[in-house]
Amino acid sequence: TLNRILQSPVDPDEKKVSKIKESIASYRNVALLLLNPRGEVLFSSAQGAALHPAVNSADFSEHSRARDVFLWTVEDPARPMDTGSEMKMETYRIIASSGQAIFQGKQQNYVMLTGLSINFHLHYLDALKKNLIAIAVVISLLIVLIIRIAVRQGHLPLRNVSNAIKNITSENLDARLEPTRVPIELEQLVISFNHMIGKIEDVFTRQANFSADIAHEIRTPITNLVTQTEIALSQDRTQKELEDVLYSSLEEYNRMTKMVSDMLFLAQADNNQLIPDRVRFDLRAEVMKVFEFFEAWAEERNITLKFNGMPCLVEGDPQMFRRAINNLLSNALRYTPEGQAITVSIRKQESFFDLVIENPGKPIPEEHLSRLFDRFYRVDPSRQRKGEGSGIGLAIVKSIVEAHHGRVQVESDVRSTRFILSVPRLEKMIPETQC
């Protein structure tokens, strides 16, 4: 349109200028600059002077020939100085065109620069950018807050479990966590923890009972010693009476000595310091040695000792095995009715030899069988011993068998009670010792 106005041959210069002003009047952000080839201004709009320095730029000629749009930033003298340097700058999108027109009464070439101020758009984009950054910061903070709340809420069951664990002390080891009140991911953990606490509670209970039993076991012989000594000193005694008191005291001393020795033996077993000798020996021969030791006691109680089984070779500590057999056989003699028989047999299994000590008598309730090898455990706690052992004989048996990589178990029914010692077989056995 502007080129058509300029190239009109009939309109005088004033009318052309008037038409150009009317054409750009409605475009507030448009600047127009009309130059002749010598760079003289033929026409300039109100903001057109801001475009003049663009003509002297290095790449103006290239933009003019290509007629492409380029950006130009200049200081805007119309803006106040106190608004800041950034507010004084004006940015235009400029396109340059050229042609011929009758101007100032003659035909001449011209260069027309049309510029569109984009400051408003730049300010809008800058404000939008700042707003987006502010919104992004706020959203990021909200996301962080939401994530923190979600993580904290997600960890709530774990914190509850942790707090419940902290509240468990040695005084309330019977407390248990409820697996159904935790997420499924923690259910197995809670079950395992309850299982562990159960074991710890059992250890604490046994330790407490053990301490009480030790005190009771030691108190009995000490009380006997004190009583006998007080009676002996209460009046004059004959030499024979004093000797009887000394012999009785010696029995109590021997009893305490054996108890201390047994306790040291179990302490070694608990600390994995029980290292048996490794020699090959005939298990049947060791049983017969124990039979000879108990023969007089068995005859006194009218009890028969029987053995079934051929000689068989095992590897281990023969003294420890004799001690284990001694404890089991003395236990059997103690509870076998008069006139009955105790049977010891050896059975060959695939990987073990089973040494079975069977005695008739009152059956042991099933709920007590798994506890018989606990120290000082009694099927009948109210029962007082007379001439019995220290109460840890079966615990010693278990420690000895386990030190030889074997196992011990007990069975009881109305017919008899059977203690079974399973010891590993040797890989090679001499033919005459097969059993």
FITI-556153 format. One record per residue (C-alpha): residue number from 1; residue in three letters; x, y, z. Coordinates in Angstrom, 1 decimal. Example, Ala and Ser with C-alpha at 12.3 -4.5 7.8 and 13.67 -1.06 7.14 Angstrom:
2
   resi   resn     east    north       up
      1    ALA     12.3     -4.5      7.8
      2    SER     13.7     -1.1      7.1
% end
This chain:
435
   resi   resn     east    north       up
      1    THR      0.0      0.0      0.0
      2    LEU      2.8      2.4      0.9
      3    ASN      4.7      1.6     -2.3
      4    ARG      1.5      2.3     -4.3
      5    ILE      1.0      5.7     -2.6
      6    LEU      4.6      6.7     -3.3
      7    GLN      4.5      5.6     -6.9
      8    SER      1.3      7.6     -7.6
      9    PRO      2.1     10.2    -10.4
     10    VAL     -0.8     12.5     -9.7
     11    ASP     -0.6     13.1     -6.0
     12    PRO      1.6     15.9     -4.8
     13    ASP      4.1     15.2     -2.0
     14    GLU      1.9     16.7      0.7
     15    LYS     -1.0     14.4     -0.3
     16    LYS      1.4     11.4     -0.4
     17    VAL      2.7     12.2      3.1
     18    SER     -0.9     12.7      4.3
     19    LYS     -2.0      9.3      2.9
     20    ILE      1.1      7.6      4.4
     21    LYS      0.3      9.1      7.8
     22    GLU     -3.3      8.0      7.5
     23    SER     -2.2      4.5      6.6
     24    ILE      0.0      4.1      9.7
     25    ALA     -2.0      6.2     12.1
     26    SER     -3.9      3.2     13.4
     27    TYR     -0.7      1.3     14.1
     28    ARG      0.7      2.8     17.2
     29    ASN      3.8      0.6     17.4
     30    VAL      4.7      1.0     13.7
     31    ALA      7.6      3.2     12.7
     32    LEU      8.3      4.3      9.1
     33    LEU     11.4      5.8      7.6
     34    LEU     11.8      6.8      3.9
     35    LEU     15.3      7.6      2.6
     36    ASN     16.7      8.5     -0.7
     37    PRO     19.9      6.8     -2.1
     38    ARG     22.0      9.4     -0.4
     39    GLY     20.5      8.6      3.0
     40    GLU     18.5     11.8      3.2
     41    VAL     15.2     11.5      5.0
     42    LEU     12.3     11.8      2.7
     43    PHE      9.7     10.9      5.3
     44    SER      9.8      9.8      8.9
     45    SER      7.0      8.9     11.3
     46    ALA      7.1      9.9     15.0
     47    GLN      9.2      6.9     15.8
     48    GLY     10.9      6.6     12.4
     49    ALA     14.2      8.3     13.6
     50    ALA     14.9      5.2     15.8
     51    LEU     15.2      3.2     12.6
     52    HIS     17.8      5.4     10.9
     53    PRO     20.9      3.9     12.7
     54    ALA     19.9      0.5     11.2
     55    VAL     20.8      1.8      7.7
     56    ASN     24.5      2.1      8.8
     57    SER     24.7     -1.5     10.2
     58    ALA     27.1     -3.9      8.6
     59    ASP     24.4     -6.4      7.4
     60    PHE     21.7     -3.9      6.4
     61    SER     22.4     -4.3      2.7
     62    GLU     22.1     -8.1      2.9
     63    HIS     18.8     -7.8      4.7
     64    SER     17.6     -5.2      2.2
     65    ARG     18.4     -7.4     -0.8
     66    ALA     16.8    -10.5      0.8
     67    ARG     13.9     -8.5      2.1
     68    ASP     13.9    -10.5      5.3
     69    VAL     12.9     -9.3      8.8
     70    PHE     15.7     -8.5     11.3
     71    LEU     15.7     -7.2     14.8
     72    TRP     17.1     -3.8     15.8
     73    THR     17.4     -2.4     19.3
     74    VAL     18.0      1.3     20.0
     75    GLU     17.7      3.7     22.8
     76    ASP     14.3      5.3     22.9
     77    PRO     14.6      9.0     23.7
     78    ALA     10.9      9.2     24.4
     79    ARG     11.3      7.2     27.6
     80    PRO     12.4      8.9     30.8
     81    MET     16.0      8.4     32.0
     82    ASP     15.0      7.3     35.5
     83    THR     13.2      4.2     34.4
     84    GLY     16.4      2.2     34.0
     85    SER     18.6      1.3     31.2
     86    GLU     16.5     -1.7     30.2
     87    MET     13.3      0.4     29.9
     88    LYS     15.1      2.9     27.6
     89    MET     15.7      0.3     25.0
     90    GLU     13.3     -0.2     22.1
     91    THR     13.4     -3.3     19.9
     92    TYR     11.9     -3.3     16.4
     93    ARG     11.3     -5.9     13.8
     94    ILE     12.4     -4.2     10.6
     95    ILE     11.9     -5.0      7.0
     96    ALA     13.6     -2.9      4.3
     97    SER     12.2     -2.4      0.8
     98    SER     13.2     -0.2     -2.2
     99    GLY     11.6      1.2     -5.3
    100    GLN     11.1      4.4     -7.4
    101    ALA      8.7      7.2     -6.8
    102    ILE      7.9     10.7     -7.8
    103    PHE      8.9     12.7     -4.8
    104    GLN      9.9     16.4     -4.5
    105    GLY      8.9     16.8     -8.2
    106    LYS     11.3     14.2     -9.6
    107    GLN     11.6     10.5    -10.1
    108    GLN     14.0      9.0     -7.6
    109    ASN     14.9      5.8     -5.9
    110    TYR     14.0      5.3     -2.3
    111    VAL     14.6      2.9      0.6
    112    MET     11.7      2.4      3.0
    113    LEU     12.2      0.9      6.5
    114    THR      9.1     -0.4      8.2
    115    GLY      9.6     -1.3     11.9
    116    LEU      7.2     -2.9     14.4
    117    SER      8.0     -2.2     18.0
    118    ILE      7.9     -5.5     19.9
    119    ASN      8.8     -4.1     23.4
    120    PHE      5.2     -4.9     24.5
    121    HIS      5.6     -8.5     23.5
    122    LEU      9.1     -8.7     25.0
    123    HIS      7.8     -7.3     28.3
    124    TYR      4.9     -9.7     28.2
    125    LEU      7.2    -12.6     27.5
    126    ASP      9.6    -11.4     30.3
    127    ALA      6.7    -11.1     32.7
    128    LEU      5.4    -14.5     31.6
    129    LYS      8.8    -16.0     32.1
    130    LYS      9.1    -14.6     35.6
    131    ASN      5.6    -15.7     36.4
    132    LEU      6.3    -19.2     35.1
    133    ILE      9.5    -19.3     37.1
    134    ALA      7.6    -18.2     40.2
    135    ILE      4.8    -20.8     39.5
    136    ALA      7.4    -23.5     38.9
    137    VAL      9.1    -22.6     42.2
    138    VAL      5.8    -22.7     44.0
    139    ILE      4.8    -26.0     42.3
    140    SER      8.2    -27.5     43.1
    141    LEU      7.8    -26.5     46.7
    142    LEU      4.4    -28.0     46.8
    143    ILE      5.6    -31.2     45.2
    144    VAL      8.5    -31.4     47.7
    145    LEU      6.0    -30.9     50.5
    146    ILE      3.6    -33.4     49.1
    147    ILE      6.4    -36.0     48.6
    148    ARG      7.6    -35.3     52.1
    149    ILE      4.2    -35.8     53.5
    150    ALA      3.7    -39.0     51.4
    151    VAL      7.0    -40.4     52.4
    152    ARG      6.4    -39.6     56.1
    153    GLN      3.0    -41.2     55.8
    154    GLY      4.4    -44.2     54.0
    155    HIS      7.0    -44.6     56.8
    156    LEU      4.4    -44.3     59.5
    157    PRO      3.9    -48.1     59.9
    158    LEU      7.7    -48.5     60.0
    159    ARG      7.9    -45.8     62.7
    160    ASN      5.1    -47.5     64.6
    161    VAL      7.0    -50.8     64.5
    162    SER     10.2    -49.0     65.6
    163    ASN      8.4    -47.4     68.5
    164    ALA      6.8    -50.6     69.5
    165    ILE     10.3    -52.3     69.4
    166    LYS     11.7    -49.5     71.6
    167    ASN      9.1    -50.2     74.2
    168    ILE     10.1    -53.8     74.6
    169    THR     12.4    -54.3     77.5
    170    SER     13.6    -57.2     79.6
    171    GLU     10.6    -56.6     81.8
    172    ASN      8.0    -57.2     79.0
    173    LEU      9.6    -59.7     76.7
    174    ASP      6.2    -61.3     76.3
    175    ALA      5.0    -58.4     74.2
    176    ARG      4.5    -59.1     70.5
    177    LEU      4.0    -57.0     67.4
    178    GLU      0.7    -57.6     65.5
    179    PRO      1.5    -58.7     61.9
    180    THR     -2.0    -57.9     60.7
    181    ARG     -1.6    -54.2     61.6
    182    VAL      1.3    -53.5     59.3
    183    PRO      1.5    -53.4     55.5
    184    ILE      2.1    -56.6     53.8
    185    GLU      5.7    -55.6     53.0
    186    LEU      6.5    -55.5     56.7
    187    GLU      4.5    -58.6     57.7
    188    GLN      7.3    -61.0     57.3
    189    LEU      9.7    -58.7     59.2
    190    VAL      7.3    -58.5     62.1
    191    ILE      6.8    -62.3     62.1
    192    SER     10.6    -62.8     62.1
    193    PHE     11.0    -60.2     64.9
    194    ASN      8.3    -61.9     67.0
    195    HIS     10.1    -65.2     66.5
    196    MET     13.4    -63.6     67.6
    197    ILE     11.8    -62.0     70.7
    198    GLY     10.3    -65.4     71.5
    199    LYS     13.8    -67.0     71.5
    200    ILE     15.2    -64.1     73.6
    201    GLU     12.3    -64.4     76.1
    202    ASP     13.0    -68.2     76.3
    203    VAL     16.7    -67.5     77.0
    204    PHE     15.9    -64.9     79.6
    205    THR     13.4    -67.2     81.3
    206    ARG     15.8    -70.1     81.3
    207    GLN     18.6    -67.8     82.6
    208    ALA     16.3    -66.6     85.4
    209    ASN     15.2    -70.2     86.2
    210    PHE     18.8    -71.3     86.0
    211    SER     20.0    -68.7     88.5
    212    ALA     17.1    -69.7     90.8
    213    ASP     17.9    -73.4     90.4
    214    ILE     21.6    -72.8     91.0
    215    ALA     20.8    -71.0     94.2
    216    HIS     18.5    -73.7     95.3
    217    GLU     20.9    -76.5     94.5
    218    ILE     23.8    -74.8     96.4
    219    ARG     21.6    -73.8     99.3
    220    THR     20.5    -77.4    100.0
    221    PRO     24.0    -78.8    100.7
    222    ILE     25.1    -75.6    102.5
    223    THR     22.0    -75.9    104.7
    224    ASN     22.8    -79.5    105.4
    225    LEU     26.4    -78.6    106.3
    226    VAL     25.3    -75.8    108.6
    227    THR     22.7    -78.0    110.3
    228    GLN     25.1    -80.9    110.8
    229    THR     27.8    -78.6    112.2
    230    GLU     25.4    -76.8    114.6
    231    ILE     24.1    -80.2    115.9
    232    ALA     27.6    -81.5    116.3
    233    LEU     28.6    -78.4    118.3
    234    SER     25.4    -78.3    120.4
    235    GLN     26.8    -80.8    122.8
    236    ASP     29.7    -83.2    123.4
    237    ARG     30.0    -85.9    120.8
    238    THR     31.9    -89.2    120.7
    239    GLN     34.6    -89.7    118.1
    240    LYS     32.3    -92.0    116.1
    241    GLU     29.6    -89.4    116.0
    242    LEU     32.0    -86.7    114.9
    243    GLU     33.3    -89.0    112.2
    244    ASP     29.8    -89.6    110.9
    245    VAL     29.3    -85.8    110.7
    246    LEU     32.5    -85.4    108.8
    247    TYR     31.6    -88.2    106.4
    248    SER     28.2    -86.6    105.8
    249    SER     29.8    -83.3    105.2
    250    LEU     32.3    -84.8    102.8
    251    GLU     29.3    -86.2    100.8
    252    GLU     27.9    -82.7    100.6
    253    TYR     31.2    -81.3     99.5
    254    ASN     31.6    -83.9     96.8
    255    ARG     28.1    -83.1     95.7
    256    MET     28.9    -79.4     95.3
    257    THR     32.2    -80.2     93.7
    258    LYS     30.4    -82.4     91.1
    259    MET     27.9    -79.7     90.5
    260    VAL     30.6    -77.0     89.9
    261    SER     32.4    -79.4     87.6
    262    ASP     29.2    -80.1     85.6
    263    MET     28.5    -76.4     85.3
    264    LEU     32.0    -75.7     84.0
    265    PHE     31.5    -78.5     81.5
    266    LEU     28.3    -76.9     80.3
    267    ALA     29.9    -73.5     80.2
    268    GLN     32.6    -74.9     77.9
    269    ALA     29.9    -76.4     75.7
    270    ASP     28.0    -73.1     75.5
    271    ASN     31.1    -71.3     74.4
    272    ASN     32.1    -73.9     71.8
    273    GLN     35.1    -74.8     73.8
    274    LEU     34.1    -78.4     74.3
    275    ILE     36.6    -80.1     71.9
    276    PRO     36.4    -83.9     72.2
    277    ASP     39.4    -86.2     71.4
    278    ARG     39.0    -88.0     68.0
    279    VAL     39.9    -91.6     68.4
    280    ARG     38.2    -94.8     67.2
    281    PHE     36.7    -96.9     69.9
    282    ASP     34.1    -99.7     70.3
    283    LEU     30.8    -98.3     71.5
    284    ARG     29.7   -101.6     72.8
    285    ALA     32.8   -101.9     75.0
    286    GLU     32.1    -98.5     76.6
    287    VAL     28.5    -99.6     77.4
    288    MET     29.8   -102.7     79.1
    289    LYS     32.2   -100.7     81.2
    290    VAL     29.3    -98.5     82.5
    291    PHE     27.3   -101.7     83.1
    292    GLU     30.1   -103.0     85.4
    293    PHE     30.0    -99.7     87.3
    294    PHE     26.2    -99.8     87.9
    295    GLU     26.0   -103.6     88.5
    296    ALA     26.0   -103.4     92.3
    297    TRP     23.4   -100.6     92.4
    298    ALA     21.2   -102.6     89.9
    299    GLU     21.4   -105.7     92.0
    300    GLU     20.6   -103.8     95.1
    301    ARG     17.4   -102.5     93.5
    302    ASN     16.7   -105.9     91.9
    303    ILE     16.9   -104.4     88.4
    304    THR     18.4   -106.3     85.4
    305    LEU     20.7   -104.6     82.9
    306    LYS     20.4   -106.0     79.3
    307    PHE     22.4   -105.2     76.2
    308    ASN     21.5   -106.0     72.6
    309    GLY     23.9   -105.3     69.8
    310    MET     27.3   -106.3     68.4
    311    PRO     30.5   -104.3     68.7
    312    CYS     30.6   -101.3     66.4
    313    LEU     33.3    -98.7     65.7
    314    VAL     32.7    -95.0     66.2
    315    GLU     35.0    -91.9     66.4
    316    GLY     35.1    -89.5     69.3
    317    ASP     36.0    -89.1     72.9
    318    PRO     35.4    -92.4     74.8
    319    GLN     35.5    -90.7     78.2
    320    MET     32.8    -88.2     77.1
    321    PHE     30.6    -91.1     75.8
    322    ARG     31.0    -93.0     79.0
    323    ARG     29.9    -89.9     80.9
    324    ALA     26.8    -89.5     78.7
    325    ILE     25.9    -93.2     79.0
    326    ASN     26.6    -93.0     82.8
    327    ASN     24.1    -90.1     83.1
    328    LEU     21.4    -91.9     81.1
    329    LEU     21.8    -95.2     82.8
    330    SER     21.8    -93.6     86.3
    331    ASN     18.6    -91.7     85.3
    332    ALA     17.1    -95.0     84.1
    333    LEU     18.0    -96.8     87.3
    334    ARG     16.4    -94.0     89.3
    335    TYR     13.0    -94.3     87.7
    336    THR     12.8    -98.0     86.9
    337    PRO     10.5   -100.0     89.3
    338    GLU     12.1   -102.9     91.2
    339    GLY     12.1   -106.2     89.5
    340    GLN     12.1   -104.7     86.0
    341    ALA     14.9   -104.6     83.3
    342    ILE     16.8   -101.8     81.6
    343    THR     17.7   -102.6     78.0
    344    VAL     20.5   -100.9     76.1
    345    SER     20.7   -101.6     72.4
    346    ILE     22.6   -100.4     69.3
    347    ARG     20.8   -100.0     66.1
    348    LYS     22.4    -99.3     62.7
    349    GLN     20.9    -96.6     60.6
    350    GLU     22.0    -95.3     57.2
    351    SER     24.3    -92.6     58.5
    352    PHE     24.1    -93.1     62.3
    353    PHE     24.3    -95.6     65.1
    354    ASP     21.4    -95.3     67.5
    355    LEU     22.3    -96.1     71.1
    356    VAL     18.9    -96.7     72.8
    357    ILE     18.5    -96.8     76.6
    358    GLU     15.0    -98.1     77.4
    359    ASN     13.5    -98.4     80.9
    360    PRO      9.9    -99.2     82.0
    361    GLY      8.2    -96.9     84.4
    362    LYS      5.7    -94.1     84.6
    363    PRO      5.4    -92.4     81.2
    364    ILE      6.5    -88.8     80.8
    365    PRO      3.8    -86.4     79.5
    366    GLU      4.5    -85.3     75.9
    367    GLU      4.6    -81.6     76.8
    368    HIS      7.7    -82.2     78.9
    369    LEU      9.7    -84.3     76.4
    370    SER     11.2    -81.3     74.6
    371    ARG     12.3    -79.7     77.9
    372    LEU     14.0    -82.7     79.5
    373    PHE     17.4    -81.7     78.3
    374    ASP     17.1    -78.2     79.8
    375    ARG     19.2    -77.5     82.9
    376    PHE     17.5    -78.2     86.2
    377    TYR     14.2    -78.9     84.4
    378    ARG     11.8    -81.1     86.4
    379    VAL      8.7    -82.9     85.2
    380    ASP      7.4    -82.5     88.8
    381    PRO      8.9    -79.3     90.2
    382    SER      7.5    -80.0     93.7
    383    ARG      9.4    -83.3     93.9
    384    GLN     12.4    -83.2     96.2
    385    ARG     15.4    -85.3     95.4
    386    LYS     17.1    -87.8     97.8
    387    GLY     20.4    -88.9     96.6
    388    GLU     19.8    -87.7     93.0
    389    GLY     22.2    -85.9     90.7
    390    SER     22.6    -82.2     90.2
    391    GLY     19.7    -81.9     87.8
    392    ILE     21.9    -81.1     84.7
    393    GLY     22.9    -84.7     83.7
    394    LEU     20.6    -84.7     80.7
    395    ALA     21.9    -81.3     79.6
    396    ILE     25.4    -82.7     79.7
    397    VAL     24.4    -85.7     77.6
    398    LYS     23.0    -83.3     75.0
    399    SER     26.2    -81.2     74.9
    400    ILE     28.4    -84.3     74.5
    401    VAL     26.3    -85.8     71.7
    402    GLU     26.1    -82.4     69.8
    403    ALA     29.9    -82.0     70.3
    404    HIS     30.2    -85.2     68.3
    405    HIS     27.9    -83.9     65.6
    406    GLY     25.1    -86.3     66.7
    407    ARG     21.7    -85.8     68.2
    408    VAL     19.7    -87.0     71.2
    409    GLN     15.9    -87.5     71.6
    410    VAL     13.5    -89.1     74.0
    411    GLU     10.3    -91.1     73.5
    412    SER      7.9    -92.1     76.2
    413    ASP      4.7    -94.2     76.3
    414    VAL      2.8    -96.4     78.7
    415    ARG      5.3    -99.3     78.0
    416    SER      8.6    -97.5     78.5
    417    THR     10.8    -94.4     78.2
    418    ARG     13.6    -94.5     75.5
    419    PHE     16.6    -92.1     75.3
    420    ILE     18.1    -92.4     71.8
    421    LEU     21.7    -91.2     71.1
    422    SER     22.5    -91.0     67.4
    423    VAL     26.2    -90.8     66.6
    424    PRO     27.7    -90.6     63.1
    425    ARG     29.0    -93.8     61.5
    426    LEU     32.5    -94.1     60.2
    427    GLU     32.9    -94.3     56.4
    428    LYS     35.0    -97.4     56.8
    429    MET     34.4   -100.1     59.4
    430    ILE     36.3   -103.3     60.0
    431    PRO     34.2   -106.3     59.1
    432    GLU     34.2   -107.9     62.6
    433    THR     32.7   -104.7     64.1
    434    GLN     29.6   -104.6     62.0
    435    CYS     26.4   -104.3     64.1
% end
